[in-house]
Amino acid sequence: MVSELSITVAFLAGIVSFLSPCVLPIIPGFLAYLSGSQLGTTSKRERLSIFLNSVFFVLGFSVVFAALGVLLNTVLESVAYDAQIWLARIGGIVIIFFGLYLTGLLKIGFLEREHKIKVTKKFNSRFLTSFVFGAAFAAGWTPCVGAALGAILGLAATSPGAAFPLLMTYALGLGLPFLLVGAFAAQAQTVFNKYAEQVKYVNFVFGIILIILGILIFTEKLSRLANFELLNRFLLN
């Protein structure tokens, strides 16, 4: 069963991936490049092209996340109960690790290196190009994306039956901002440039959330928190 807390964290992780300082500034220009258009264009046709390419970009990484969810569900759900307990503990450690990394309290050399997508060849269809690069994005465009996604994969491993909804919720949290940028690319670039300094604190706050979540999972207290939520609802009703 998927708890509301886990779903909320997965959605926030998607947004954090989008708002990562090493990803955010280049997204509008990247989507415009995929569509063959220019930022600031006034042509309705070109604006529509940017938006449609953003849709296929989102579909690309959503398909990969859906496949990962199904894989985790089928491979891990049949694991023995004792093994699932250890998976939960390992998952808790992984989540704490990425939480510490996102807050900046932990520095890891290989995670500091960027791994950006390099566009070397386009397909005949721009939509297919956008879909393929969306799928590549799912593998981790930069360390910032990899940290948030890694935490969600750790969370999914602790509850294999919830892997699919968790990863699709992550895709939703990551995809909605992409679609908004696709619809308002030029305006988005201006906003991103204006608030770039403030956005960096999003990673720190989410890192703290991940650390708390990881501790709850490792100590097997997450289910108690869910029961506490149900009790509050009962009392309020």
N, C-alpha and C positions, 0 to 999 in steps of 0.2 A: 504494500500500500504506500502511496506517495503522500508524504506529509505536506501541508501548506508551506511550512518553513523551507523544505527542500525545493519546492517549486519556485518559491520566491527567490531563493538564493540562486537557482539556475537562471532565472530571468534576469536578475541583477548582474550575474556573471556575463551574460550576453551583452548587456549595456556597457559594462566595464571594458569588455574586449573592444567594443566600438570606440569608447572614449579614451582608449590608451594613448598617451602622449606620442608614442612612436608610430601610431597608426592614423590617428585622427586628422592631422594636417594634410595628408596626401590623398584622402579618400575622394573628395569631390573631383579633383583633377584626374584621378585614376578612373573613376566612372565615366567622366567625359571622354577620356582617351579611348576607353573600350567602345564607346558609342560612335567614335569618330567625330565628335562635336567639340566645341570650345566652351569653357566656362564664361558665363555672362551673355550667352547667346539670347537673342530675343525671338528667334524663330520657334514657333509652336512645334514644328516638325522635329527640330533638333532637341528641344526640351523633352518631347515625348520619347525620342530615341534614347536619351540619357536615362529616363525613368524605366523604360522597358528593359534596357540592359542591366539596370540595377535589380530588376525583378529576376532575370535569369541568373545574375550573380548570386542572389540570395537563394534561389532554387538549387544552385550548384552546391553550396556548402550545407544546405538543409538535407539534401539527399545523402551526403556523406555522413552527417550526424545521425540520420535515421538508420542508416546501415550499421553504424557503430552501436546504436541503441539495441537493435535487433540482435547483433552479434553478442554483446554483453549479456543480454537477457537469456539467449539460448545456451551460451557457453557456461555462464556462472550460476544460473539459477538451479541447475541440477547438482551443484557441488554440495557435499555433505554439510550438515549443520555446523559441525566443529570447524570446518574449513571456512565457512561463511563468517564465523566469529573472528577468525584471524584476518580475513579479507576486510572486515569492518575496522579492525585495529590498524592494519596497513593503510587502508583508505583514510582513516583519521590522521595518520602521520603525514600522508601525502598532502592532505588539505591544509594542515598546519604549516607544512613546508612552503607551499605556494602562498599561503597567507603572509608568512614572514617575508617572503620575497617581494610581494606586492607592497608591503608597508615600507620596504627599504631597509628593514632590520637585518636582512640576510642577503649577501651578495654572492652570486654564483657565476663564475666566469663564462661558462658555455651558454648560460641563459642571457648574458648581456650582449652577445653577438646577434645582430639582426640577420634575419633570413627573409628578405623581401622577395616577392615574386618579380622575376625579370621577364618582361614580355619580349620574346624573340621572334615569335611567329604568330600570325593570326589565321584563323580558319576563314573560309569563304563567307560564312555567316557570322556576323558580329554577335548575335545572340548565343551561338554555340561557343564563341570565344569567351563571352562573359560567364557562361555556365561552367566551362572548364576551369577558368581562373577562380570562380567561386568554390569549386571543388578543391582546388589547390589551396585556397585560403583556409579551408577546414583543417589542413595539416599544420597550421600555425604560421601566419604571415610574419610575425615578429615575436620576440620573447613575451611581450605584453599579452598577446592573444594566447600564446601557449600556456602561460601561467593560469589564467582564468579557466581555460578549457581543461587543463590538467586537473584543476581542483574539482571541476564538475565530473570528469571521468573517475576521479577518486571517490566522489560521492556516489556515482552510479555503481561502482564496484562494491560499495558497502550494502547496496540494496538492488541486486540484479533485476528483480521484477519491475523496478521503477526506472531502469536505465533508459528505455525508449522515451517515456514522457519527459524525463529530466533533460535529455539531449535535445528533444524537440522544443522544449521550453527555452533552453539556451539559444537555440537557433532563432526562436521568435524574438527573444531579447536582443540578439545581434542583428536580426533581419529588419525589424521595424525602423530603426534609425537609418539603415541603408536605403530603405524605400523613401523615407522622408528626404534624405539628401538627394536621392535620384529625382525627386519631384521639385526640389528647390536647391539645386546644386550651387548656383552663384551666390545666393543669399547665405547658404550654409557655410561656404568658404569664409565669408566676412565674419560670421558669428564665431566660427572656430578660431580665427586669428585673434579676435577680440578677447575671447575668454580662455585662451590656451593655458594661461598660468593657473586659473582657478580649477580647471579640469583635472590637473595632476593630483589633486587631493582626493579625487574619487577612488583612485587605486589604493590609497592609504586606508580610507574608511572601509572599503570592501575587504582589504587584507585583514583588518581587525575582525570583521564578521566571519571570515573564513577560519581564523585562528580559534574563535569561540566555537564555531560549528565543529571543527576538527577535534577539539577537546571533548565536546559532548559525544561525538561518535566514538572516539577511542575509549571513553569511560562508559559507553553504552547507556548514556543518559538522554539521548535524543528522543527515544520513545516516551520517556517520562515527560519531556517537554510537550510532546504531541498530546499526551493524556491530559496535561495541564490546560492546554488549549481547549480540549473537548469539555473539561470541567467548567471552564470559564463560560463557554457557550451555554452549557446547561443552566448555570446559575443566572446568566443574563436573560434566558428565555423563561 
